[in-house]
Amino acid sequence: MPVVSLAKIASSPAVTAGDFTVPCIYGKRLVSNRVSFGNSRRRSPVSHRVRSELQSPRVLGSVTDLSLDNSVENGHLPKGDSWAVHKFGGTCVGNSERIKDVADVVVNDGSSRKLVVVSAMAKVTDMMYDLIHRAQSRDDSYLSALDAVLEKHRATALELLYGDELASFSARLHNDINNLKAMLRAIYIAGHATESFSDFVVGHGELWSAQMLAAVVRKSGLDCTWMDARDVLVVVPNSSSQVDPDFAESEKRLEKWFSQNSAGKIIIATGFIASTPENIPTTLKRDGSDFSAAIMGALFRSHQLTIWTDVDGVYSADPRKVSDAVILKTLSYQEAWEMSYFGANVLHPRTIIPVMKYDIPIVIRNIFNLSAPGTMICRQIEDEDGYKLDAPVKGFATIDNLALVNVEGTGMAGVPGTASAIFSAVKEVGANVIMISQASSEHSVCFAVPEKEVKAVSEALNSRFRQALAGGRLSQIEIIPNCSILAAVGQKMASTPGVSATFFNALAKANINIRAIAQGCSEFNITVVVKREDCIRALRAVHSRFYLSRTTLAVGIIGPGLIGGTLLDQIRDQAAVLKEEFKIDLRVIGITGSSKMLLSESGVDLSRWRELMKEEGESANIEKFTQYVKGNHFIPNSVIVDCTADADIASSYYDWLLRGIHVVTPNKKANSGPLDQYLKIRDLQRKSYTHYFYEATVGAGLPIISTLRGLLETGDKILRIEGIFSGTLSYLFNNFVGNRSFSDVVAEAKQAGFTEPDPRDDLSGTDVARKVTILARESGLKLDLDSLPVQSLVPKPLQACASAEEFMQKLPQFDEELSKQRQEAEAAGEVLRYVGVVDAVGKKGTVELKRYKKDHPFAQLSGADNIIAFTTKRYKEQPLIVRGPGAGAQVTAGGIFSDILRLAFYLGAPS
């Protein structure tokens, strides 16, 4: 249908403001004998062309060319460092109070000249698009929606302005609304909105916010002019549904605008909107205000572009995904460009291009926190020696909801044009290729596209390569859904040794599987494709590894009894120091006993965990507990600490390790249990980056396992390991002296809490036998616990006692035998000691009561100390001895705690 004249459709073509009759179109007032700009007035006849356009059905052809034919005295635009450009987004001008805050920032800026680019008020652009949608859907509610737009701006103006400024703005506003009614009516009748119609409608939000801000700045007594950017910015549509600025034409129009307007030292310009070379209104598309501010900065050759927003600057990662993301002080243009492309909320990617040409820095600042310095985006800074001052990796970004397309086949290798044919097919369906990866063998090409476009891509490729697939030249076109991209961004990071290794090592240690990799020679980014469900965990893992945040561990503790409870208290007392000094955040998100468990996504309050366990604990469920610890995607690494002696719990270790959960434990059941189970766990541990630490299984807090490992790893050969491994039995025989009976010493130890509730668990020697089995296996021997000869100190008649109390009552009846052995040893200048032995040469182990000379190290013990002697090829004449407390909740918990911290260091915390 023919285009309808807006002047004929408009129900109210004129609005009276004071003694002026002000017909209005495209946001400008046309006056028969006067035009008012701010507080100044000047005479200007309306051009014949404009008069004819108001009556012509060809309204959209040239109605936006509203340049005034007669101008006041010609002025010349001064360019250069005297200009500062500020851009304020929609949240910055969201209401009257915020507009006042913006005006204060503008007024207080010390630059000689200021150009301020403003967006529409918050949500207004969405409201304008909604008007178009309703009108072209022939929904009459567009009228009430337009009234809401009018009311929003009218109410804001009433709170900001008064007198002539209020009357002037109100006249413009009502006239614009009337013209919008006319335009929307035309859209309603046609049932369709052209791009020009849409751009005309949505651009009004910027016109209104710019006029109100200019009026508020003038209230402070400063000379301030507002600019309709459509008079200056000229853009040309390109093939990718974007627009390119025409800088040459824009320069000319800026000079013309400056000569025709009595512009002071402050100009408030509209963002987002521009004109085509034919003077048809258009926009710079979504997020175009940043782009228009950058173009203005380039046109004015400003010394700086400040983009004001609602965050303190550019973060090293999305703070919604990485709670410990930090504000970056500086970014190079290229780094900001890369992070924008990969989805980081930095800038519209095209914003950087205009300012790069003139080396104009961009500063991102928070309008709501003026004390924050923000982030400066500029050329890379070097010191006097040319050394790049910035870290090689600046930040990380992700793109979700992607699919990988993998085209492979032997027929691709060396065949010219295959890649061209692939991507031509993709282009024909309008899909956006996010990332491409091709091996040098040319056997396969894989690329990532948005998941919503992958079906069309798959169909196009299968159609294009139907013959190649049928003939076997291509083996498959594979679609891998549910993918995400993770990108590490940093200037020159590829030329810094170890960056890629560190990046991939962090992902491996977080048990993240990589589906595809891309790294160009530009050295600005490393890109990997991972499963969507792994994306946040991967992001946190690499972020932590590069010291941008703490190394965080999700900790689940099983068995909050004496040892587990002591461990929780130790973590509580040390948590602050670990965070501040060692960058380790131990987040206990689960505690479970045999009947109750306590879960907390943000971490249990360890200052009152016992109380919370009683008040908020739920029924214990080990599978739910495990899934909860593993399933926290905001913490990349998880560890389960088993503080029990339960064989069933130990049998779960393999499954946990297989699922990527690290395990720390003092529980001896796994490593001394069935040999095949032990070998299976160790084999998995060697093949994966999942860690299994069990130092406390042998010597509580003593470094026995780590000492043995160190000897073996450095090439030493174990000949014999002999030691007193039980703190309880050490105490018993250290105090079994003089005329004391063995039963009295056992009773004393039980009273002091040095034994198990049933002392037979200690006296049987089984605990020592388990430790000997563990050390034998660590030394390379394949020993079974059942095959180990163990001398039990529990008299055979008492092994079947129904209770510990019955055992203790009857034990004195058997004192004579041990007393006799002690007396014989003392007569020979010796002492009795209960020891475990690993004979690596003879490939066997024993647990028995032995006699040692009083000058032997084993005879020098006191209290409940343990002592272990390593006889090796290097330490053959003089064994290597480890001695210290081998029992007690504090030292055992300390050993477990040490393993947890060792795990954190393996995962990336500074050592």
Order of alpha helices (4+ residues) and beta strands (2+ residues): alpha-beta-beta-beta-beta-beta-alpha-alpha-beta-alpha-beta-alpha-alpha-alpha-alpha-alpha-beta-beta-beta-alpha-beta-beta-beta-alpha-beta-beta-alpha-alpha-beta-beta-beta-alpha-beta-beta-alpha-alpha-beta-alpha-beta-beta-alpha-beta-alpha-beta-beta-alpha-beta-alpha-beta-alpha-alpha-beta-alpha-alpha-beta-alpha-alpha-beta-alpha-alpha-alpha-alpha-alpha-alpha-beta-beta-beta-beta-alpha
